[in-house]
């Protein structure tokens, strides 16, 4: 059985963690498959949006203890960051959170752009209870108020989906049986937008987040100028004048 399922349909890539018998725990094999999948998604011009989810009752239970410390365990996380490896996955990624998110799995969730949670979902980063500093803890304060992030990390207790929505960890909470239909609908809406404009926005966010105003503004100008010179910008303006749906080419 493959540890990851990768499917493409209607300009959307569907990526499913597929170790349900191991609660989708992250091992080296899964990380390698995930890293390769992100690269394929990045380079395939036929898909503009991705949806990441998990098989079974859990989204992901964190690190597989048998793989902790193995080379390559970090790679699947790095691909989604603007890091020295410079993978540059600038396409939008939705996370359809089907079940509990435990420990290091929070990094996978936070690496996505839009997060939709089933109403039964709980989030926890319990490593402090075992004398461990959790991987990915350094980025949690980028997504939550510091007090909330530190509450999660210091206590290691569970946060339910409604609370996660209230503090901004997820964008939307839906019934369990509506999760994938909602994620598919949202991905479809994104796929109706200009892929170049969406990539430009994400590039601007990722490259400019830790820069001062002038440096971030320079990235915006460069990125926006590239989009304004594109065929898709020309098509978008023409479609607006003609009051019709744009036919994007991704160039």
C-alpha positions as CSV (number, residue, x, y, z in Angstrom):
1,X,0.0,0.0,0.0
2,X,1.5,3.4,-0.9
3,X,2.2,5.7,2.0
4,X,0.9,8.7,0.0
5,X,-1.8,9.0,-2.6
6,X,-1.4,11.7,-5.3
7,X,-4.2,12.5,-7.8
8,X,-4.9,15.3,-10.2
9,X,-8.3,16.5,-11.3
10,X,-9.6,19.7,-12.8
11,X,-6.4,21.6,-12.1
12,X,-6.4,20.5,-8.5
13,X,-3.8,18.1,-6.9
14,X,-5.1,15.9,-4.1
15,X,-2.5,14.6,-1.7
16,X,-3.4,12.1,1.0
17,X,-1.2,10.8,3.8
18,X,-1.9,7.1,3.6
19,X,-0.6,5.3,6.7
20,X,-4.0,4.9,8.5
21,X,-2.9,1.8,10.3
22,X,0.0,3.9,11.8
23,X,-2.3,7.0,12.3
24,X,-0.5,8.6,9.4
25,X,2.7,9.0,11.5
26,X,5.5,10.7,9.7
27,X,8.4,8.4,8.8
28,X,11.3,8.8,6.3
29,X,9.4,7.0,3.5
30,X,6.4,9.3,3.8
31,X,8.6,12.4,4.0
32,X,10.5,11.4,0.9
33,X,7.2,10.8,-1.0
34,X,5.8,14.1,0.2
35,X,8.9,16.0,-0.8
36,X,8.8,14.5,-4.3
37,X,5.1,15.2,-4.5
38,X,5.5,18.9,-3.6
39,X,8.2,19.2,-6.3
40,X,6.0,17.6,-8.9
41,X,3.1,19.8,-7.9
42,X,5.3,22.9,-8.1
43,X,6.5,22.0,-11.6
44,X,3.3,20.7,-13.2
45,X,1.6,23.6,-15.0
46,X,-1.6,21.6,-15.3
47,X,-2.4,21.9,-11.6
48,X,-2.8,25.2,-9.9
49,X,-4.0,24.3,-6.4
50,X,-3.4,21.4,-3.9
51,X,-5.5,19.8,-1.2
52,X,-3.6,18.0,1.6
53,X,-5.5,15.5,3.8
54,X,-5.2,12.3,5.7
55,X,-6.6,8.8,5.3
56,X,-8.5,7.2,8.1
57,X,-9.6,8.8,11.4
58,X,-6.5,11.0,12.0
59,X,-4.9,13.7,9.9
60,X,-1.5,12.8,11.4
61,X,-0.2,11.7,14.7
62,X,3.2,13.4,14.4
63,X,6.6,11.7,14.1
64,X,6.9,7.9,13.8
65,X,9.2,7.1,16.8
66,X,11.1,4.6,14.7
67,X,12.1,7.3,12.3
68,X,13.1,10.1,14.7
69,X,16.6,11.2,13.9
70,X,16.8,9.5,10.5
71,X,18.2,11.6,7.6
72,X,15.5,13.1,5.4
73,X,12.8,13.2,8.0
74,X,12.8,17.0,7.8
75,X,12.6,17.2,4.0
76,X,8.9,17.1,3.5
77,X,8.5,20.1,5.8
78,X,11.3,22.1,4.2
79,X,9.8,21.9,0.7
80,X,7.0,24.1,1.8
81,X,9.2,26.8,3.4
82,X,11.3,29.5,1.9
83,X,14.5,27.9,3.2
84,X,18.1,27.4,1.9
85,X,16.9,24.6,-0.4
86,X,14.7,27.2,-2.1
87,X,12.0,24.8,-3.4
88,X,9.6,27.7,-4.0
89,X,6.2,26.0,-3.9
90,X,4.3,29.2,-4.5
91,X,1.0,27.6,-5.5
92,X,-1.9,27.7,-3.0
93,X,-2.3,24.7,-0.8
94,X,-5.4,23.9,1.2
95,X,-5.4,21.5,4.2
96,X,-8.5,19.4,4.7
97,X,-8.0,18.4,8.3
98,X,-10.0,15.2,8.7
99,X,-9.0,14.2,12.2
100,X,-6.7,14.9,15.2
101,X,-3.4,16.7,14.5
102,X,-0.7,15.7,17.0
103,X,2.8,17.0,17.7
104,X,5.0,17.5,14.6
105,X,2.0,17.2,12.4
106,X,1.2,20.8,13.2
107,X,4.1,21.8,10.9
108,X,2.3,20.2,7.9
109,X,-0.9,22.0,8.8
110,X,0.8,25.4,9.2
111,X,2.7,25.0,6.0
112,X,-0.6,25.1,4.1
113,X,-2.2,28.4,3.1
114,X,-5.9,27.7,4.0
115,X,-7.0,25.3,6.6
116,X,-10.5,23.6,6.8
117,X,-11.2,21.4,9.8
118,X,-13.8,18.8,10.5
119,X,-15.7,19.7,13.6
120,X,-14.4,16.7,15.6
121,X,-10.7,17.7,15.0
122,X,-8.4,18.4,18.0
123,X,-4.9,19.9,17.8
124,X,-2.2,19.1,20.4
125,X,1.5,19.6,20.7
126,X,2.2,17.4,23.7
127,X,6.0,16.9,23.5
128,X,6.7,19.0,26.6
129,X,5.0,16.2,28.6
130,X,7.8,13.9,27.4
131,X,10.7,16.3,27.9
132,X,11.0,17.2,24.2
133,X,11.0,20.6,22.4
134,X,8.6,20.0,19.5
135,X,9.8,20.4,15.9
136,X,8.0,23.4,14.3
137,X,7.4,25.1,17.6
138,X,9.4,28.1,16.3
139,X,6.8,28.9,13.7
140,X,3.6,28.6,15.8
141,X,3.8,32.2,16.9
142,X,3.7,33.4,13.3
143,X,0.1,32.0,13.1
144,X,-1.2,32.6,16.6
145,X,-1.0,35.3,19.3
146,X,2.1,34.6,21.4
147,X,0.0,33.8,24.5
148,X,-2.1,31.2,22.7
149,X,0.9,29.6,21.0
150,X,2.8,29.3,24.3
151,X,-0.3,28.0,26.0
152,X,-0.4,25.2,23.4
153,X,3.3,24.5,23.8
154,X,3.7,24.8,27.5
155,X,0.6,22.9,28.6
156,X,0.6,20.4,25.7
157,X,-3.1,20.1,25.9
158,X,-5.8,19.7,23.2
159,X,-7.5,22.5,21.4
160,X,-10.8,21.7,19.7
161,X,-11.7,22.8,16.2
162,X,-14.0,25.6,17.3
163,X,-11.3,27.1,19.5
164,X,-8.8,26.7,16.7
165,X,-11.2,28.7,14.5
166,X,-11.7,31.4,17.1
167,X,-7.9,32.0,17.5
168,X,-7.3,31.9,13.7
169,X,-5.6,28.5,13.4
170,X,-8.1,27.3,10.9
171,X,-10.2,29.2,8.3
172,X,-13.4,27.2,8.6
173,X,-15.0,24.3,10.6
174,X,-17.4,22.0,8.8
175,X,-19.2,18.7,9.6
176,X,-17.0,15.6,9.1
177,X,-19.1,14.4,6.1
178,X,-18.8,17.7,4.4
179,X,-15.0,18.2,4.7
180,X,-13.8,17.0,1.3
181,X,-16.7,18.4,-0.6
182,X,-16.0,21.8,1.0
183,X,-12.3,21.5,0.3
184,X,-13.0,20.5,-3.3
185,X,-15.4,23.4,-3.8
186,X,-12.9,25.9,-2.3
187,X,-10.1,24.5,-4.4
188,X,-12.3,24.8,-7.5
189,X,-12.9,28.5,-6.8
190,X,-9.2,29.1,-6.5
191,X,-8.6,27.2,-9.7
192,X,-10.9,29.7,-11.4
193,X,-8.5,32.6,-10.5
194,X,-5.3,33.6,-12.4
195,X,-2.6,31.0,-11.5
196,X,0.1,33.6,-12.1
197,X,-1.5,36.1,-9.8
198,X,-2.0,33.5,-7.0
199,X,1.6,32.4,-7.4
200,X,2.8,36.0,-7.3
201,X,0.8,36.7,-4.1
202,X,2.3,33.6,-2.4
203,X,5.8,34.5,-3.5
204,X,5.4,38.0,-2.1
205,X,4.1,36.6,1.2
206,X,6.8,34.0,1.6
207,X,9.8,36.1,0.5
208,X,8.8,39.3,2.2
209,X,7.5,38.1,5.6
210,X,10.8,38.7,7.5
211,X,12.0,41.7,5.5
212,X,11.7,45.4,6.3
213,X,9.2,47.6,4.4
214,X,11.5,48.7,1.6
215,X,12.8,45.2,0.8
216,X,9.3,43.7,0.9
217,X,8.0,46.5,-1.4
218,X,10.8,45.8,-3.9
219,X,9.7,42.1,-4.0
220,X,6.1,43.3,-4.6
221,X,7.1,45.5,-7.5
222,X,9.2,42.8,-9.1
223,X,6.5,40.2,-8.8
224,X,3.7,42.4,-9.8
225,X,5.6,43.7,-12.9
226,X,6.1,40.1,-14.0
227,X,2.4,39.4,-13.7
228,X,1.4,42.6,-15.5
229,X,3.5,41.6,-18.5
230,X,1.8,38.2,-18.7
231,X,-0.7,36.8,-21.2
232,X,-3.0,36.1,-18.3
233,X,-3.1,39.7,-17.3
234,X,-4.0,40.7,-20.9
235,X,-6.7,38.0,-20.9
236,X,-8.1,39.0,-17.5
237,X,-8.5,42.7,-18.6
238,X,-10.1,41.6,-21.9
239,X,-12.5,39.2,-20.1
240,X,-13.4,42.0,-17.7
241,X,-14.3,44.4,-20.6
242,X,-16.2,41.7,-22.4
243,X,-18.0,40.5,-19.2
244,X,-17.0,36.9,-19.6
245,X,-15.0,34.3,-17.7
246,X,-11.3,34.5,-18.3
247,X,-9.5,31.6,-20.1
248,X,-6.3,31.4,-18.2
249,X,-3.1,30.0,-19.8
250,X,-0.8,30.2,-16.8
251,X,1.7,32.4,-18.7
